[in-house]
Structure formats: structure tokens, C-alpha cells
Amino acid sequence: MMVIEIGMKNYIFKNYNDLSRLPYFTIKDDRLTVDDDANIGPIIDIHTHLALAYVLPMQINLFQFHGRTEHILPDYTQINLIKYANKDYTPELLKRMRKIVAKQIFSKEGAHKTHNVSHLTREMDDLGIRNVVILPVDFPIISNNAKIYAKAAKVEKRLIPFGSVHPFSWFMEKKLDKQIEMGIKGVKLHPMGQSIRPDHRLALKLYRLCGERDIIVLWHCGPVGIEGKRGRYRCQVRWYLPAVAGNLKTTFILGHSGALQMEEALKISKKYPNTYLDLACQSLPNIRKIIKEADSNRILFGSDWPWYHEALTLAKVLIATEGKEEIRRKILYDNAKDLLGL
């Protein structure tokens, strides 16, 4: 552990590649990769995305390679492992982020063209990540990202597709069953992005249907600080508790472990064994606290790619599990493998 602490004041790094100062990583072909001698083992990333399409068909080729991946928090940005990941956005980077998110809807050019299968799998190879869960976000109409993601997973078998059924959709149950036929393992619900509180009565019906079909629900859980006021309100962790308590046969993943309200999400996880904590974007101190207090069998590794390089959360998990090889193995691989039935 002392090797990690020395020279790592405040855990601030110039950029993603600067994480190679940690003993786990090295640089190959100007890319951050896991060091061959690190002996980290297999990894499953429970929380990734591809580009999204709304109104218009998917604008990018999901299998075309374009060189360097342009993460939404870009490679040239200073990162601080002590902070929640969103805290690394400057006002200028927030403008860039919003432009990328909007541009993916109508343009084939821009950073989002690298948010595809080819770029994701190269990063997986660089870091020793065996499988990833890809998470679509759909509205009741004007989008069909779940179908697009499921088709991509048929081509690239290392991708595990989740679905997206908006609770306001007509024929919600039929839509869920259709996505199950396409091979989904779970459903993603994003209260901010989909403009619905997680305890809405129709959302509660969706969770019940998922439980009856043994389908996981992965939430974006908790406020992150860069969303609008209404989105922040919908993501308050207190709204997730009625859903968990009222659907004990449904398995829930609290995405981002409650984000900036981690303590509240941790309390839910301690009380309800039908919940898992996804570490995507969490700060190093919070990850250490989760590992200390939560059930080690219900903690999952996630990255939120392409918003961030997969190594960002991975570095924090590796530091937090130094000298705890069994727990590291559970978080990085075993827990997700068992949950997903791989």
C-alpha cells in the first residue's frame, strides 16, 4: 500500500494516461493498459453505454473504428480520485458534454462516433475486461435503443444487453417480453433522463413485472450535480426506497451507489438483500467505505463508459482493495458473474 501512497498527493492525475503512475497500469501505443505483471484477473463492467439515437435512426456505425476514443470527460483532463467523477467537469467541459449528448441525435461526426462497440472492446482488451453490460435509455416513443443494443450484442458476444422499457409506454408488459426474447438480462431506468420518479406507480408496476420474470433493474441512482433541478429532484435516493421495499422479489442495482447521496444508498443496501451497489463514478473514500460496510457479495464494478475511461473507477477499486484479494475478485468479477448467470 505504501507504494501507492508515496508521491500521490491528493490522488490528482494530469489525465487518464497519468494513472500509469499507479503500479497497476502501463502505457502501450499511447494508451493506458493494465500492466501484465499486475495480476488483476478477469473483470466485468456492469455499467457502460453506447451512443444513443432519438427521433432519427442511429447516426453512427457501431462497428467502425476511428482511432483514439473521445470520452465525454476527455483524455486531456485532470482527474482527482478523491472526488466523485462529475466533479472533474469544468464549466467549459460541461458545455462540451452537452454538445456531445445533443449532437449524437442528428450528426455522424463528433466525439460520439467513437462511442461504439469497436472502441469499447479495444478499451476492454487494454484493461483485461472480459464482459460489459450495455445500458440503453428509451422514451415511450421516438427511440428504440434497446433493440439497437441487443442487435450489437448478437454480433459482439462479450456485450451483455440490458433493455429499456419506459413505464409510460403503451403495452409495457408486451414490450418487456419482446426485449426478453431479444436476450436482455435486465432493464435500465434513468429517472433524470427519462423524466420519471423511481417511485411512480407505473414504475412500480414495471419492477413487479421484472421480478416475475427474474429480470434485474439497474437504476441511475442519486443526484450527480450536473443535471437540471427537476432531474436532480427525481434522482433523490429517498424516492428509491419504496420501490425496493415494495418489490422484494426484484433485484435492483443502485447505479453509482447513490452518486452524491451514497450514505443513503448504503443504508438501503444494508437493509435490503435484493439490492446491489454499482461503484461507477464513486470517489475513492466512498468506495473504501462501501467495501468496509456493505455486503461484499453485493458490490459491483462499473465505469459509465464512454462518459469516463473504464480505468477511472478501476483505479479506485484497485487502490481500495489493496491487500484484499478475495474482495477485489468479488467486486471485479465474481459478483457480476453470479448475478448475470454467466
Secondary structure as the mmCIF struct_conf table of DSSP 4:
data_model
#
loop_
_struct_conf.conf_type_id
_struct_conf.id
_struct_conf.beg_label_comp_id
_struct_conf.beg_label_asym_id
_struct_conf.beg_label_seq_id
_struct_conf.end_label_comp_id
_struct_conf.end_label_asym_id
_struct_conf.end_label_seq_id
HELX_RH_AL_P HELX_RH_AL_P1 MET A 2 GLU A 5
TURN_TY1_P TURN_TY1_P1 ILE A 6 GLY A 7
HELX_RH_3T_P HELX_RH_3T_P1 LYS A 9 TYR A 11
STRN STRN1 ILE A 12 PHE A 13
BEND BEND1 LYS A 14 ASN A 15
HELX_RH_3T_P HELX_RH_3T_P2 TYR A 16 ARG A 21
BEND BEND2 LEU A 22 LEU A 22
TURN_TY1_P TURN_TY1_P2 PRO A 23 TYR A 24
STRN STRN2 PHE A 25 LYS A 28
TURN_TY1_P TURN_TY1_P3 ASP A 29 ASP A 30
STRN STRN3 ARG A 31 VAL A 34
TURN_TY1_P TURN_TY1_P4 ASP A 36 ASP A 37
BEND BEND3 ALA A 38 ALA A 38
STRN STRN4 ILE A 43 THR A 48
BEND BEND4 VAL A 55 LEU A 56
HELX_LH_PP_P HELX_LH_PP_P1 PRO A 57 MET A 58
BEND BEND5 ILE A 60 ILE A 60
TURN_TY1_P TURN_TY1_P5 LEU A 62 PHE A 63
BEND BEND6 GLY A 67 ARG A 68
BEND BEND7 ILE A 72 LEU A 73
TURN_TY1_P TURN_TY1_P6 ASP A 75 TYR A 76
BEND BEND8 THR A 77 THR A 77
STRN STRN5 ILE A 79 ASN A 80
TURN_TY1_P TURN_TY1_P7 LEU A 81 ILE A 82
BEND BEND9 LYS A 83 LYS A 83
HELX_RH_3T_P HELX_RH_3T_P3 ALA A 85 ASP A 88
HELX_RH_AL_P HELX_RH_AL_P2 PRO A 91 LYS A 103
TURN_TY1_P TURN_TY1_P8 GLN A 104 PHE A 106
BEND BEND10 LYS A 108 LYS A 108
BEND BEND11 GLY A 110 GLY A 110
HELX_RH_3T_P HELX_RH_3T_P4 ALA A 111 THR A 114
BEND BEND12 HIS A 115 ASN A 116
HELX_RH_AL_P HELX_RH_AL_P3 VAL A 117 LEU A 127
TURN_TY1_P TURN_TY1_P9 GLY A 128 GLY A 128
STRN STRN6 ILE A 129 ILE A 134
BEND BEND13 PRO A 140 ILE A 142
HELX_RH_AL_P HELX_RH_AL_P4 ASN A 145 VAL A 155
BEND BEND14 GLU A 156 GLU A 156
TURN_TY1_P TURN_TY1_P10 LYS A 157 ARG A 158
STRN STRN7 LEU A 159 PRO A 161
STRN STRN8 GLY A 163 GLY A 163
TURN_TY1_P TURN_TY1_P11 PRO A 167 PHE A 168
BEND BEND15 SER A 169 SER A 169
TURN_TY1_P TURN_TY1_P12 TRP A 170 PHE A 171
HELX_RH_AL_P HELX_RH_AL_P5 MET A 172 GLU A 181
TURN_TY1_P TURN_TY1_P13 MET A 182 GLY A 183
BEND BEND16 LYS A 185 LYS A 185
STRN STRN9 GLY A 186 LEU A 189
TURN_TY1_P TURN_TY1_P14 PRO A 191 SER A 195
TURN_TY1_P TURN_TY1_P15 PRO A 198 ASP A 199
HELX_RH_AL_P HELX_RH_AL_P6 ARG A 201 GLU A 212
TURN_TY1_P TURN_TY1_P16 ARG A 213 ASP A 214
STRN STRN10 ILE A 216 HIS A 220
BEND BEND17 GLY A 222 GLY A 222
BEND BEND18 GLY A 225 GLU A 227
HELX_RH_AL_P HELX_RH_AL_P7 LYS A 229 ARG A 234
TURN_TY1_P TURN_TY1_P17 CYS A 235 CYS A 235
HELX_RH_3T_P HELX_RH_3T_P5 VAL A 237 TRP A 239
TURN_TY1_P TURN_TY1_P18 TYR A 240 TYR A 240
HELX_RH_AL_P HELX_RH_AL_P8 LEU A 241 GLY A 246
TURN_TY1_P TURN_TY1_P19 LEU A 248 LYS A 249
BEND BEND19 THR A 250 THR A 250
STRN STRN11 PHE A 252 GLY A 255
HELX_RH_3T_P HELX_RH_3T_P6 HIS A 256 GLN A 261
HELX_RH_AL_P HELX_RH_AL_P9 MET A 262 LYS A 271
TURN_TY1_P TURN_TY1_P20 PRO A 273 ASN A 274
STRN STRN12 THR A 275 ASP A 278
TURN_TY1_P TURN_TY1_P21 ALA A 280 CYS A 281
HELX_RH_AL_P HELX_RH_AL_P10 LEU A 284 GLU A 293
BEND BEND20 ALA A 294 ALA A 294
HELX_RH_3T_P HELX_RH_3T_P7 SER A 296 ARG A 298
STRN STRN13 ILE A 299 LEU A 300
STRN STRN14 TRP A 305 TRP A 305
TURN_TY1_P TURN_TY1_P22 PRO A 306 TRP A 307
BEND BEND21 TYR A 308 TYR A 308
HELX_RH_AL_P HELX_RH_AL_P11 GLU A 310 ALA A 320
TURN_TY1_P TURN_TY1_P23 THR A 321 GLY A 323
HELX_RH_AL_P HELX_RH_AL_P12 GLU A 325 ARG A 329
HELX_RH_PI_P HELX_RH_PI_P1 LYS A 330 ASP A 334
HELX_RH_AL_P HELX_RH_AL_P13 ASN A 335 LEU A 340
TURN_TY1_P TURN_TY1_P24 GLY A 341 GLY A 341
#
